[in-house]
């Protein structure tokens, strides 16, 4: 990301491909931030970053560096887009961890001998 920023001369979240890269980096940041609270966070972070990067690689987004549109050359727009895009990584990791916890509580509460909930 830093190399793309240096070469293009603008923040690297101006198209869909770069936004997906930023979201995957943000999900890694979120995973390393919350790793001390749960050990399953590492697996969820790896799964999330893998799926986002595979989406970026297999999508029809063009990874080529292009010039920025004049309307996107505002400082505040760069900050706004960065904060919103990074929040998608945190939101996605929270969603994945929530699903994992939901399934763990669901399968933990089923009594295997009687087939009923405990």
C-alpha positions in Angstrom: 0.0 0.0 0.0 2.8 2.4 0.8 4.5 1.7 -2.5 1.3 2.3 -4.4 0.9 5.6 -2.5 4.4 6.6 -3.3 4.2 5.7 -7.0 0.8 7.2 -7.7 1.2 10.3 -5.6 -2.2 9.9 -3.9 -3.8 7.8 -1.3 -4.3 4.2 -2.4 -8.0 3.9 -1.9 -9.3 5.6 -5.0 -10.7 2.6 -6.8 -12.3 -0.7 -5.9 -9.2 -2.8 -6.0 -7.3 -0.5 -3.7 -10.3 -0.3 -1.4 -10.4 -4.1 -1.0 -6.7 -4.1 -0.2 -7.2 -1.4 2.4 -10.1 -3.4 3.9 -8.0 -6.5 4.2 -5.2 -4.5 5.9 -7.7 -3.0 8.2 -9.1 -6.5 9.1 -5.5 -7.5 10.0 -5.2 -4.5 12.1 -8.5 -5.3 13.9 -7.4 -8.9 14.4 -4.1 -7.9 16.0 -5.9 -5.4 18.1 -8.4 -7.9 19.5 -6.1 -11.0 19.7 -5.6 -10.7 23.4 -9.3 -11.2 24.1 -9.8 -14.4 22.1 -7.6 -17.0 20.5 -10.2 -17.6 17.7 -9.6 -14.1 16.5 -6.4 -15.2 14.6 -8.3 -17.8 12.6 -11.2 -15.4 11.9 -8.7 -12.7 10.8 -6.9 -15.1 8.5 -10.2 -16.3 7.0 -11.4 -12.7 6.5 -8.2 -11.4 5.0 -7.9 -14.4 2.7 -11.5 -14.0 1.4 -11.1 -10.3 0.8 -7.8 -10.7 -1.0 -9.2 -13.5 -3.1 -12.2 -11.3 -4.0 -9.8 -8.6 -5.1 -7.7 -11.0 -7.1 -10.6 -12.7 -8.9 -12.8 -9.7 -9.5 -12.9 -7.6 -12.6 -11.3 -4.6 -10.8 -8.3 -3.2 -12.5 -5.2 -3.1 -10.3 -3.5 -0.6 -12.6 -2.5 2.7 -11.1 -4.4 5.6 -12.6 -4.7 9.3 -12.2 -7.1 10.6 -9.6 -10.2 12.4 -10.6 -10.1 16.2 -9.8 -13.1 15.9 -7.5 -11.2 13.4 -5.3 -8.2 15.6 -4.7 -9.5 17.0 -1.4 -7.7 16.4 1.9 -10.9 15.9 3.8 -12.2 13.4 1.3 -9.0 11.3 1.7 -9.4 11.3 5.5 -13.1 10.5 5.3 -12.7 7.6 2.8 -9.8 6.2 4.8 -11.8 6.1 8.1 -14.9 4.7 6.5 -13.0 2.0 4.6 -11.0 1.0 7.6 -14.2 0.6 9.6 -15.4 -2.0 7.1 -12.5 -4.2 8.1 -13.4 -3.9 11.8 -17.1 -4.5 11.0 -16.3 -7.6 8.9 -14.2 -9.1 11.7 -16.9 -8.4 14.2 -19.4 -10.1 11.9 -17.2 -13.2 11.5 -16.5 -13.4 15.2 -20.2 -13.0 16.0 -21.1 -15.9 13.6 -18.4 -18.1 15.1 -19.7 -17.4 18.6 -23.3 -17.9 17.5 -22.5 -21.4 16.1 -20.4 -22.3 19.2 -23.2 -21.4 21.6 -25.8 -23.2 19.4 -23.8 -26.4 19.2 -22.6 -26.3 22.8 -26.2 -26.0 24.1 -27.5 -29.1 22.3 -27.4 -32.3 24.4 -26.1 -35.0 22.0 -27.7 -37.9 23.9 -31.2 -36.6 24.0 -31.2 -34.3 21.0 -32.6 -31.5 23.1 -31.4 -28.2 24.2 -29.8 -28.1 27.7 
